[in-house]
Amino acid sequence: MEEKVCSINIKPDTPGQHGLPKLPVNSTRITRNGLEGDYNRYRHIKKKNDPDMAVLLLPMEIIEELNGEGWSIKPGDLGENLTTAGIANKDFSPGKTYRVGEATIQITFKCEPCTNLYSLPYVGREKGPEFIKTMMDRRGWYASVNEEGQVNVGDKVVEIL
């Protein structure tokens, strides 16, 4: 399978709402501060715009696994900015660098599940603890931005060696 971007997901700063789910767009610009049009309250306020958390990637294969386990997840639901296809979750690791559209990003660390996932309509407080446990090691990967640029759905994701 070709390594590519299958969904770009953003959510503007919306008072009173969590950043989930993020909504699909066809294209945007990846900047050192993240994707244009996206606001990550946790990164902005708690992490002081940590550049190592500029972009969150999640393989579509994880979404497919979770759907097979009975969770009705769609791209963007888990807060990822880029839903990728063709790169297994285990193949991402800190330090790996990828060209994504016109941008270059570097994987920094694994995203851990948090209680914001409770806000998803199919999770809630009742299923929240079970979902958090299910999501361990499957929430995606943060990346910093080495080179800003445009990204479009369908763009290749190419590892730079």
C-alpha angles and dihedrals in degrees: 000000000000115000106240149140107267097175137016112203130192140161125193122225102285113181113233094017134099117235090254133134102025116209126236123252129178096231145352141160123270110219132178086262094052134265118343109251094024126108122193106192094190093052093041100047108021098032098036093235093306104203090213088068098049096117132024117206127192127181116238086226089070090053090050091050091050092048088053088054091055102265114129097220125163128187109285095024093105093049097258118150095203124034106199133197130205099028115094118227090242090056093063113085138158113284097026112128127209137188107225111183104309094336131087119214134181123212109239109173146334118275114235121215117255138189091263083083087071087074091070109105094233093049113042126154094301096058095027100100091047091049093049089053090047091051097053108127090001105080096095139246134292120223138190121223118245095173126018121225151132120293127194133188106267095030115139121254105216125183113229110216 
